[in-house]
Amino acid sequence: MIPEPAPTVRELLAFYLEAGVDCALAEEPVDRLAELDAPPPAPRAAPPVEAPRPVAAPAVMRGEAAPAPDIAIASAREAARTAPTLEALRELMQNFEGCALKHTATQLVFADGNPQARIMFVGEAPGRDEDIEGLPFVGRSGKLLDLMIGAIGLNRTTAYIANVIPWRPPGNRTPTPQETQICLPFIQRQIELVNPDVLVTLGNPSTQTLLSTREGIMRTRGRWFDYETGGRTIRALPTFHPAYLLRSPSYKRLAWQDLRAIAKVLAG
C-alpha cells in the first residue's frame, strides 16, 4: 500500500481553520524538539509552610472555574425569572458568571431582529463570525437564513433571532448538556418576553432542548408542537439548521415546505 503524502503547511492551516481553530495557545511558537535536548531544570527549594488563613470566596473571573453545575443552573433560573424586560435580561446575562463558556468567548451573542416580531427563530450556539460581531447568524449559515426567511416575505426587521447558547463554544465544539441546561432558563425567558405567535427551532439541538423531545430532526421537522411559556401556548415548528442545509443541499426542498407552512400560519 502506498502511503499518502504528508500535507503541506498550507493544507494543514486550511484544515485547522475549517475545524474552527482560530487562535494559538501561546504568543510565541515552542520548539518541542529543542526542549527534549535541554537539561532538566534544577530542583527548587520548597517554600516555607504557612498557617492557612480564612479568606472569602472570590468572584469567578475570566479563565477561572465556574460554579458547580447545579448551583449555576439554580442561579440562572433565579436570574432569568426576575428579568422584567429583554434589556434587563441581556444585562443579567452580561453579568452572569455561572457558565464557563463566557470566559472563553469574545462576547455575549444575545439576539438580532425585532423584539415585537410575530416569529422567533432559535438556533444552537454562535460560531466564529457571530462571536466577533456579537450577533446571531451572520456567517454563511446566517446569509442562507436571510434568504430562507426572505422567500416568505420576512427579514431581520420582521423576525427575531437568537440561540439556546449565547456564548461561542471553543473551536465551535458541541455544547455539553450541562452548558445547555445552564443557559436554558435564559432562552426560555427570552421566548417568554418576545412572546411570538410562531417559534421556529433550527436544527436538532435547539429542537430537542426547547421542545423536550428525543426524536431527531428528520422526524420532528415539519410537525407542529405546542411550546408552553407558563402563560401562553406558542405554536412551534422544527426545521433544518441552515448550516446543515449548506452541507446537505438536497434537503432544501423539505425546508421550503416548512417555510411555506410557517407563512400559511402567519397569514392566517
C-alpha positions in Angstrom: 0.0 0.0 0.0 1.4 3.4 -1.0 1.4 5.8 2.0 -0.4 9.1 1.5 1.9 12.2 1.0 2.3 14.4 4.1 0.1 17.5 4.0 1.7 20.9 3.2 1.7 23.7 5.7 -1.0 25.5 3.7 -3.2 22.3 3.7 -2.7 22.0 7.5 -3.7 25.6 8.1 -6.7 25.2 5.9 -7.7 22.1 7.8 -7.3 23.8 11.2 -9.4 26.8 10.0 -12.2 24.6 8.8 -12.1 22.7 12.1 -12.7 26.0 14.0 -9.2 26.6 15.3 -8.6 30.4 15.2 -6.1 31.1 17.9 -2.9 29.8 19.3 -2.3 28.7 22.9 0.8 30.9 23.3 2.1 34.1 21.8 5.4 32.6 20.5 6.0 29.2 18.8 7.5 26.5 21.0 10.2 24.2 19.6 9.3 20.9 21.4 12.3 19.1 19.9 14.7 21.6 21.5 13.0 21.1 24.8 13.9 17.4 24.7 17.7 18.3 24.4 17.6 20.9 27.1 19.0 19.9 30.6 16.3 19.3 33.3 15.7 22.4 35.5 17.4 22.5 38.9 15.1 21.5 41.7 13.6 24.4 43.6 13.6 24.7 47.3 10.2 24.1 48.9 8.6 27.3 50.1 8.1 27.7 53.9 4.8 26.3 55.1 2.4 28.9 56.4 -0.6 28.5 58.5 -3.8 28.7 56.4 -5.8 31.9 56.6 -9.6 32.1 56.2 -10.5 34.0 53.0 -13.7 35.0 51.3 -14.7 33.1 48.2 -13.6 35.2 45.2 -15.9 36.1 42.3 -15.4 34.0 39.2 -13.1 35.8 36.9 -12.1 35.1 33.2 -10.3 31.8 33.0 -11.3 30.6 36.4 -13.5 27.6 37.2 -17.3 28.3 37.1 -19.5 27.3 40.0 -20.9 23.7 40.3 -23.5 22.9 37.6 -26.4 22.6 40.0 -25.6 25.9 41.6 -25.2 27.6 38.2 -28.5 26.2 36.9 -30.3 27.4 40.0 -28.7 30.8 39.7 -29.6 31.1 36.0 -33.2 30.2 36.8 -33.5 32.8 39.5 -31.8 35.5 37.4 -33.9 34.8 34.3 -37.1 34.7 36.4 -36.5 38.2 37.7 -35.8 39.9 34.3 -38.8 42.1 33.5 -37.6 43.1 30.0 -35.3 41.9 27.3 -32.9 44.8 28.1 -32.8 43.6 31.8 -32.3 40.0 30.7 -29.4 41.0 28.4 -27.7 42.9 31.3 -28.2 39.9 33.7 -26.6 37.6 31.1 -23.7 40.0 30.6 -23.0 39.8 34.4 -23.8 36.1 34.8 -20.6 34.1 35.8 -22.1 30.6 36.1 -21.3 29.4 32.5 -17.7 28.6 31.7 -18.3 29.4 28.0 -18.5 33.1 28.9 -14.8 33.0 29.9 -13.6 31.7 26.5 -16.0 33.6 24.2 -15.3 37.1 22.9 -18.7 38.5 23.9 -22.3 37.7 24.5 -24.4 37.0 21.4 -27.8 37.9 22.7 -30.2 38.3 19.7 -31.0 40.2 16.5 -34.1 41.4 14.8 -37.4 42.9 16.0 -38.5 42.1 19.6 -42.1 42.8 18.6 -41.9 40.2 15.7 -44.6 37.6 15.4 -42.0 34.9 14.6 -38.8 33.9 16.5 -36.0 31.6 15.2 -33.8 29.8 17.7 -30.5 28.0 16.8 -28.0 26.2 18.9 -24.9 28.4 19.5 -22.8 31.2 18.0 -19.9 30.4 15.6 -16.8 32.4 15.0 -18.4 35.2 12.9 -21.1 35.6 15.5 -18.6 35.7 18.3 -16.8 38.5 16.6 -19.8 40.6 15.6 -22.0 39.9 18.7 -25.0 39.0 16.5 -26.5 35.5 15.8 -26.5 34.1 12.2 -24.1 36.4 10.5 -21.8 33.9 8.8 -22.5 31.6 5.8 -25.5 30.0 7.6 -26.8 33.4 8.5 -26.8 34.5 4.9 -28.7 31.4 4.0 -31.2 32.0 6.8 -31.7 35.5 5.4 -32.5 34.0 2.0 -34.8 31.4 3.6 -36.9 33.9 5.5 -36.8 36.4 2.6 -38.5 33.8 0.4 -41.6 34.1 2.6 -41.5 37.8 2.9 -39.6 38.2 6.2 -36.3 39.9 7.1 -34.5 40.9 10.3 -36.9 43.8 10.9 -39.9 41.4 10.9 -38.3 38.4 12.7 -36.4 37.8 15.9 -33.4 35.5 16.0 -31.5 34.0 19.0 -29.6 30.9 20.1 -30.1 28.5 23.0 -26.4 29.1 24.0 -25.4 32.8 23.9 -21.6 32.3 24.1 -19.5 30.6 21.4 -18.1 27.2 22.5 -14.3 27.0 21.9 -13.5 25.7 18.4 -17.2 25.6 17.6 -17.5 22.3 19.6 -20.9 21.0 20.6 -22.1 22.4 23.9 -22.2 20.0 26.8 -25.5 19.0 28.4 -24.5 20.9 31.5 -23.8 24.1 29.5 -27.1 23.7 27.7 -29.0 23.3 31.0 -27.3 26.4 32.5 -28.2 28.6 29.5 -31.7 27.1 29.1 -33.5 29.4 31.6 -32.2 32.5 29.7 -33.6 31.4 26.3 -36.8 30.3 27.9 -37.3 33.8 29.4 -36.3 35.4 26.2 -39.0 33.5 24.3 -41.5 34.4 27.0 -40.6 38.1 26.8 -40.7 38.2 23.0 -44.0 36.2 23.1 -44.1 35.3 19.3 -47.0 33.7 17.6 -44.6 31.2 15.9 -41.4 29.7 17.3 -39.1 28.0 14.8 -36.4 25.7 16.2 -33.4 25.4 13.8 -31.7 22.0 13.9 -31.7 19.1 16.3 -30.1 20.6 19.4 -32.5 23.5 19.8 -35.5 21.4 18.9 -34.7 18.7 21.5 -33.8 21.3 24.1 -36.8 23.6 23.7 -39.5 21.1 22.7 -38.4 18.4 25.2 -38.2 15.6 22.6 -35.6 12.9 22.0 -36.6 12.4 18.3 -34.2 13.6 15.6 -34.8 16.5 13.3 -35.7 14.1 10.4 -38.8 13.0 12.4 -39.7 16.3 14.0 -39.2 18.8 11.1 -42.5 19.9 9.6 -44.5 18.8 12.6 -46.2 21.5 14.8 -45.6 21.4 18.5 -47.0 23.3 21.5 -44.5 25.4 23.4 -45.7 26.4 26.8 -44.4 29.6 28.4 -46.4 29.2 31.5 -48.8 31.9 30.5 -49.4 31.1 26.8 -49.1 28.3 24.3 -47.0 29.1 21.3 -47.1 27.1 18.1 -43.6 25.7 17.3 -42.2 24.2 14.2 -38.8 22.5 13.9 -36.8 22.7 10.6 -33.3 22.2 9.4 -30.5 24.4 10.6 -29.0 26.5 7.7 -25.6 25.1 8.4 -27.0 21.6 7.8 -28.5 22.7 4.5 -25.2 24.1 3.4 -23.7 20.6 3.9 -26.7 18.8 2.5 -28.4 21.0 -0.1 -30.8 18.2 -1.2 -32.9 18.8 2.0 -33.6 22.4 0.9 -36.8 21.2 -0.7 -38.1 19.9 2.7 -37.0 23.2 4.4 -39.0 25.1 1.7 -42.1 23.0 2.7 -41.6 24.0 6.3 -41.2 27.7 5.3 -44.5 27.6 3.4 -46.2 26.1 6.4 -44.9 28.9 8.5 -46.0 31.5 6.0 -49.5 30.0 6.0 -49.8 30.2 9.8 -48.6 33.8 9.9 -51.1 34.8 7.1 -54.0 33.1 8.9 
